[in-house]
């Protein structure tokens, strides 16, 4: 099904098992431009909610993907995640309701939480079974440094919005904290994050580090001692799950007719090492020689390139690294 635009997977997730991704937002359309983002700097900085794709078309893709799943890939969650901030989609509430009408599979929303100060956003995602907001900073100064938000977003308003949602919401809230060396790994900053988590009272907290090439090459994980410190401090609120390695498991590329299409679909959202991509596509009926030839053609055409990060080489799509100046200006 090469006409798919927003639905992909299922893909392996340490939090959600086998996750069918639904991305109702165009590539790098967001209200943050996080230094650690594996998709690169934000090129379309906005806080305006609208329908970027026809909602009926998105729902049709979800229905088609669920029908394909009958052949055995297995889906544990349908996850609204996107290649930007999914709550910018004005129809996300409608999509969640309609998806629940056609499947019993639980629904998750992976969000940066920035728009939860808005009552309409809180209402729209209240139908999900799990909501996973981000909290990477305990202070407004660090918020600006690490998340580089839209200039109209206020740190305390964002935090208060997440807190208010936690009081209204009947599902589970799984907070995510991304640690970046030199930015939010100090005692002071971790204690500030802890204080906010105490206000939100999430059901779970996930502690992450950048594991794929980030928007800024200097955005690297803290050392092991700092990660252990973060685990100890944040665990005083509730048990912390530390995620410091890549996901393992099978990526589904069902519906793609050529290795080129499958390669682009995978690394557009998940920059990966070449051996990982080859192993994935070999499971999906493609021959290794065809996969290697496809890598060569994509590289020669300038559509993909290799990026070195933490002593490993990852394939990324070239468009992921464009628009750097825009992202920097928008975050000011």
C-alpha positions in Angstrom: 0.0 0.0 0.0 2.4 2.6 -1.3 -0.2 5.4 -1.0 0.1 5.4 2.8 1.0 8.8 4.1 0.5 8.8 7.9 0.2 5.2 9.1 3.3 3.0 9.5 4.4 -0.2 11.3 3.8 -1.9 13.5 7.2 -1.0 15.0 8.8 -2.3 18.2 8.5 -0.1 21.3 9.9 -0.8 24.7 7.0 1.0 26.3 4.2 -0.2 24.0 5.2 -3.5 22.5 4.2 -3.6 18.9 2.9 -0.1 18.0 1.0 0.9 14.9 2.1 4.5 14.4 -0.3 7.2 13.2 1.3 10.5 12.3 -1.3 13.1 11.5 1.3 15.9 11.2 3.6 16.7 8.3 7.3 16.1 8.7 8.9 18.3 11.3 5.8 20.4 12.0 6.1 21.1 15.7 6.0 23.7 18.5 9.3 22.5 19.9 12.7 22.1 18.2 14.4 19.8 20.7 18.1 19.5 20.6 17.9 15.7 20.8 15.2 15.1 18.2 16.2 12.1 15.9 14.3 13.8 13.0 16.4 16.9 13.0 15.5 20.5 13.7 12.0 21.7 13.3 11.3 23.4 9.9 7.7 24.3 10.4 7.4 25.9 13.9 3.7 26.5 14.8 1.2 26.4 17.6 -1.8 26.6 15.2 -4.0 23.5 15.3 -5.5 22.4 12.0 -6.1 19.4 9.8 -3.0 18.9 7.8 -4.4 15.7 6.1 -8.1 14.8 5.5 -9.3 13.1 8.7 -11.3 10.5 6.7 -8.2 9.6 4.7 -6.3 9.0 7.9 -9.0 6.9 9.3 -9.1 4.8 6.1 -5.4 4.2 6.4 -5.8 3.0 10.0 -8.6 0.7 8.9 -6.4 -0.7 6.1 -3.5 -1.2 8.4 -5.6 -3.1 11.0 -6.9 -5.3 8.2 -3.4 -6.1 7.1 -2.6 -7.0 10.7 -4.9 -9.9 10.4 -2.1 -11.7 8.6 -0.1 -11.9 11.9 2.2 -9.0 12.7 0.4 -8.3 15.9 -0.4 -4.8 17.3 -0.4 -3.9 21.0 -1.2 -0.2 20.6 -2.4 2.2 18.0 -0.2 5.2 18.7 -0.8 8.8 17.6 2.8 10.1 17.4 3.6 11.8 14.2 6.7 13.4 12.8 6.0 16.5 14.9 3.5 17.2 17.7 0.4 15.1 17.1 -1.9 17.4 19.1 -1.5 20.0 16.5 -4.0 17.9 14.5 -7.3 19.5 15.1 -9.2 16.2 14.5 -7.1 14.0 16.7 -10.1 13.6 19.1 -12.4 12.5 16.3 -9.7 10.1 15.0 -9.3 8.5 18.5 -13.1 8.1 18.9 -13.5 6.6 15.4 -10.5 4.3 15.9 -12.1 2.9 19.1 -15.2 2.1 17.1 -13.3 -0.2 14.8 -10.8 -1.9 17.1 -10.4 -3.0 20.7 -6.6 -2.4 20.5 -5.7 0.3 23.1 -4.8 3.8 21.9 -1.8 5.8 23.0 -0.8 9.4 22.4 2.9 10.3 22.4 3.0 14.1 22.9 5.4 16.7 24.2 2.5 17.9 26.4 3.0 21.5 25.3 -0.7 22.2 24.3 -2.4 20.6 27.3 -2.9 24.1 28.8 -5.8 24.2 26.2 -9.1 22.7 27.3 -9.8 21.6 23.7 -6.6 19.6 23.5 -7.2 18.0 26.9 -10.7 17.0 25.8 -9.5 15.7 22.4 -7.0 13.2 23.8 -9.0 12.2 26.9 -10.3 9.2 25.0 -6.9 7.6 24.7 -5.9 4.7 27.0 -2.4 6.0 27.6 -1.0 9.5 27.2 2.8 10.0 27.2 3.8 13.6 27.8 7.4 14.8 27.9 9.1 16.7 30.7 12.8 17.4 30.0 13.3 20.4 32.2 12.5 21.6 35.7 13.1 25.3 35.0 12.1 27.7 32.3 15.8 28.4 31.4 16.5 24.8 30.7 13.2 24.4 28.9 14.4 27.0 26.4 17.7 25.4 26.0 16.7 21.8 25.5 13.2 22.0 23.9 13.6 25.3 22.1 9.9 25.9 22.1 7.7 28.3 20.1 8.2 31.8 21.5 4.5 31.9 22.6 4.8 28.9 24.9 5.3 29.6 28.6 7.0 26.9 30.7 4.8 27.2 33.7 1.7 27.2 31.5 2.9 23.9 29.9 3.6 22.3 33.3 0.2 23.5 34.7 -1.5 22.1 31.6 0.0 18.7 32.1 -0.9 18.8 35.8 -4.5 19.8 35.0 -4.8 17.0 32.5 -3.6 14.5 35.0 -6.4 15.5 37.4 -9.1 15.2 34.7 -7.9 12.2 32.8 -9.1 8.6 33.6 -6.4 6.7 31.7 -2.7 6.2 32.4 -0.1 9.0 32.2 3.4 7.8 31.4 5.9 10.7 31.7 9.0 10.8 29.6 12.2 12.5 30.6 15.0 12.8 28.0 18.5 13.4 29.6 21.1 15.4 27.7 24.6 15.8 29.0 25.3 19.2 30.5 21.7 20.4 30.2 19.4 18.6 32.6 21.6 16.1 34.4 22.6 18.2 37.5 21.3 17.7 41.0 19.5 21.0 40.9 17.7 20.4 37.6 16.7 16.8 38.5 15.3 18.0 41.8 13.3 20.6 39.9 12.0 17.9 37.5 11.1 15.7 40.5 9.1 18.5 42.1 7.0 18.9 38.9 6.5 15.1 38.7 5.2 15.2 42.3 2.5 17.7 41.1 1.6 15.6 38.1 1.6 12.2 39.8 2.1 10.0 36.7 1.5 6.3 36.6 5.0 5.7 35.2 8.1 7.6 34.4 10.5 6.7 31.6 14.1 8.0 31.7 15.5 8.3 28.1 18.8 9.3 26.5 19.5 10.1 22.9 20.2 6.8 21.2 20.0 7.9 17.5 21.7 10.9 15.7 20.1 14.0 17.3 19.3 17.4 15.8 22.5 18.8 17.4 25.6 16.6 17.4 26.5 17.7 20.9 23.3 16.4 22.4 24.7 13.2 23.9 23.7 11.1 26.9 25.1 11.9 30.3 27.6 9.5 31.8 26.5 6.5 33.7 26.8 8.2 37.1 24.5 11.0 36.1 21.9 8.5 34.7 22.1 6.6 38.0 21.6 9.9 39.9 18.6 10.8 37.8 17.1 7.3 38.4 17.6 7.7 42.2 16.1 11.2 42.4 13.1 10.6 40.1 12.4 7.2 41.6 11.4 9.0 44.8 8.2 10.0 42.9 7.4 6.6 41.4 9.3 3.7 39.8 11.5 4.8 36.9 12.2 2.8 33.7 15.5 3.7 32.2 15.9 3.4 28.4 19.4 3.7 27.3 19.6 1.3 24.3 17.9 1.0 21.0 14.6 -1.0 20.5 14.9 -4.6 19.4 12.2 -6.4 17.5 10.7 -6.5 14.0 9.7 -3.4 12.0 6.9 -4.2 9.6 7.2 -2.8 6.1 4.2 -4.6 4.7 2.6 -2.7 1.8 5.8 -1.5 0.2 6.6 -3.0 -3.2 10.3 -2.1 -3.5 13.3 -2.0 -1.0 13.8 1.7 -1.7 10.3 2.5 -0.5 10.8 0.3 2.6 14.2 1.8 3.4 12.9 5.4 3.2 9.8 4.5 5.3 12.0 3.1 8.1 14.8 5.6 8.3 12.6 8.6 7.8 11.2 8.0 11.3 13.9 5.8 12.9 17.5 6.4 11.7 19.1 3.0 11.8 22.3 1.2 11.2 22.6 -0.5 7.8 22.7 -4.0 9.2 19.5 -3.4 11.2 17.7 -2.2 8.0 18.9 -5.2 6.0 17.8 -7.7 8.7 14.4 -6.0 8.8 13.8 -6.1 5.0 15.1 -9.7 4.7 12.3 -10.7 7.0 9.9 -8.9 4.8 10.7 -11.0 1.7 13.3 -8.8 0.1 16.7 -10.2 -1.1 19.9 -8.9 0.5 21.4 -8.1 -2.9 18.4 -6.0 -3.9 18.5 -4.2 -0.5 22.2 -3.4 -0.9 21.6 -2.2 -4.5 18.8 0.0 -3.2 21.0 1.5 -0.6 23.6 2.3 -3.3 21.0 4.0 -5.5 19.5 6.0 -2.7 22.9 7.2 -1.6 24.0 8.1 -5.1 20.8 10.0 -5.7 21.4 12.1 -2.6 18.3 11.0 -0.8 20.1 9.3 2.1 23.4 9.7 3.9 25.4 8.2 6.8 25.8 10.0 10.1 28.2 9.0 12.8 26.9 9.1 16.3 28.4 7.5 19.4 30.8 5.3 17.5 28.1 3.9 15.2 27.1 4.8 11.6 23.4 5.4 11.0 21.5 5.9 7.7 19.3 9.0 7.7 17.2 10.7 5.0 18.8 13.9 3.8 15.6 15.9 4.3 15.9 15.2 8.0 18.9 17.5 8.3 17.6 20.5 6.3 16.2 23.7 7.6 18.6 24.1 10.4 18.6 27.9 10.4 14.8 28.0 10.5 14.6 25.8 13.5 17.1 27.9 15.4 15.3 31.1 14.6 11.9 29.7 15.4 13.1 28.6 18.8 14.4 32.0 19.9 
